[in-house]
Amino acid sequence: RETVAVLLGISKDEIPEIMHRCNYSDAFIQSANDLQIMDAISGCYEQYKVLKRN
């Protein structure tokens, strides 16, 4: 998860929070590899950034 965090400029601890906001299951969050995480997050990460700023 370190690679994903560095690429997105977030902390490793934020990844599960983003994934939950994107409606991914705990099972997926626990078992997905970094490439799967990046693919999954890419669809809703921009929205997460906007909401987090406000």
CNS distance restraints for C-alpha pairs under 8 A (distance, minus, plus):
assign (resid   1 and name CA) (resid   5 and name CA) 6.23 0.50 0.50
assign (resid   1 and name CA) (resid  12 and name CA) 6.23 0.50 0.50
assign (resid   1 and name CA) (resid  15 and name CA) 7.94 0.50 0.50
assign (resid   1 and name CA) (resid  34 and name CA) 6.06 0.50 0.50
assign (resid   2 and name CA) (resid   6 and name CA) 6.17 0.50 0.50
assign (resid   2 and name CA) (resid  12 and name CA) 6.12 0.50 0.50
assign (resid   3 and name CA) (resid   7 and name CA) 6.13 0.50 0.50
assign (resid   3 and name CA) (resid  34 and name CA) 7.33 0.50 0.50
assign (resid   4 and name CA) (resid   8 and name CA) 6.13 0.50 0.50
assign (resid   4 and name CA) (resid  12 and name CA) 7.80 0.50 0.50
assign (resid   4 and name CA) (resid  34 and name CA) 6.29 0.50 0.50
assign (resid   4 and name CA) (resid  37 and name CA) 7.61 0.50 0.50
assign (resid   4 and name CA) (resid  38 and name CA) 6.60 0.50 0.50
assign (resid   5 and name CA) (resid   9 and name CA) 5.74 0.50 0.50
assign (resid   5 and name CA) (resid  10 and name CA) 4.96 0.50 0.50
assign (resid   5 and name CA) (resid  11 and name CA) 5.51 0.50 0.50
assign (resid   5 and name CA) (resid  12 and name CA) 5.24 0.50 0.50
assign (resid   5 and name CA) (resid  15 and name CA) 7.34 0.50 0.50
assign (resid   6 and name CA) (resid  10 and name CA) 6.55 0.50 0.50
assign (resid   6 and name CA) (resid  11 and name CA) 7.73 0.50 0.50
assign (resid  10 and name CA) (resid  14 and name CA) 6.57 0.50 0.50
assign (resid  10 and name CA) (resid  15 and name CA) 7.86 0.50 0.50
assign (resid  11 and name CA) (resid  15 and name CA) 7.33 0.50 0.50
assign (resid  13 and name CA) (resid  17 and name CA) 7.57 0.50 0.50
assign (resid  14 and name CA) (resid  18 and name CA) 6.22 0.50 0.50
assign (resid  15 and name CA) (resid  19 and name CA) 6.15 0.50 0.50
assign (resid  16 and name CA) (resid  20 and name CA) 6.08 0.50 0.50
assign (resid  16 and name CA) (resid  29 and name CA) 6.64 0.50 0.50
assign (resid  17 and name CA) (resid  21 and name CA) 6.29 0.50 0.50
assign (resid  18 and name CA) (resid  22 and name CA) 6.26 0.50 0.50
assign (resid  18 and name CA) (resid  41 and name CA) 7.28 0.50 0.50
assign (resid  18 and name CA) (resid  45 and name CA) 7.13 0.50 0.50
assign (resid  18 and name CA) (resid  48 and name CA) 6.82 0.50 0.50
assign (resid  19 and name CA) (resid  23 and name CA) 6.42 0.50 0.50
assign (resid  19 and name CA) (resid  24 and name CA) 5.53 0.50 0.50
assign (resid  19 and name CA) (resid  29 and name CA) 6.89 0.50 0.50
assign (resid  19 and name CA) (resid  40 and name CA) 7.81 0.50 0.50
assign (resid  19 and name CA) (resid  41 and name CA) 6.69 0.50 0.50
assign (resid  20 and name CA) (resid  24 and name CA) 5.49 0.50 0.50
assign (resid  20 and name CA) (resid  25 and name CA) 7.07 0.50 0.50
assign (resid  20 and name CA) (resid  26 and name CA) 7.84 0.50 0.50
assign (resid  21 and name CA) (resid  48 and name CA) 7.75 0.50 0.50
assign (resid  22 and name CA) (resid  41 and name CA) 7.37 0.50 0.50
assign (resid  22 and name CA) (resid  44 and name CA) 6.27 0.50 0.50
assign (resid  24 and name CA) (resid  28 and name CA) 6.46 0.50 0.50
assign (resid  24 and name CA) (resid  29 and name CA) 6.82 0.50 0.50
assign (resid  25 and name CA) (resid  29 and name CA) 6.27 0.50 0.50
assign (resid  26 and name CA) (resid  30 and name CA) 6.08 0.50 0.50
assign (resid  27 and name CA) (resid  31 and name CA) 6.11 0.50 0.50
assign (resid  28 and name CA) (resid  32 and name CA) 5.55 0.50 0.50
assign (resid  29 and name CA) (resid  37 and name CA) 7.70 0.50 0.50
assign (resid  32 and name CA) (resid  36 and name CA) 5.66 0.50 0.50
assign (resid  32 and name CA) (resid  37 and name CA) 6.16 0.50 0.50
assign (resid  33 and name CA) (resid  37 and name CA) 6.20 0.50 0.50
assign (resid  34 and name CA) (resid  38 and name CA) 6.13 0.50 0.50
assign (resid  35 and name CA) (resid  39 and name CA) 6.19 0.50 0.50
assign (resid  36 and name CA) (resid  40 and name CA) 6.05 0.50 0.50
assign (resid  37 and name CA) (resid  41 and name CA) 5.96 0.50 0.50
assign (resid  38 and name CA) (resid  42 and name CA) 5.95 0.50 0.50
assign (resid  39 and name CA) (resid  43 and name CA) 7.47 0.50 0.50
assign (resid  40 and name CA) (resid  44 and name CA) 7.98 0.50 0.50
assign (resid  41 and name CA) (resid  45 and name CA) 5.43 0.50 0.50
assign (resid  42 and name CA) (resid  46 and name CA) 7.73 0.50 0.50
assign (resid  44 and name CA) (resid  48 and name CA) 6.40 0.50 0.50
assign (resid  45 and name CA) (resid  49 and name CA) 6.28 0.50 0.50
assign (resid  46 and name CA) (resid  50 and name CA) 6.43 0.50 0.50
assign (resid  47 and name CA) (resid  51 and name CA) 6.25 0.50 0.50
assign (resid  48 and name CA) (resid  52 and name CA) 6.03 0.50 0.50
assign (resid  49 and name CA) (resid  53 and name CA) 6.35 0.50 0.50
assign (resid  50 and name CA) (resid  54 and name CA) 6.78 0.50 0.50
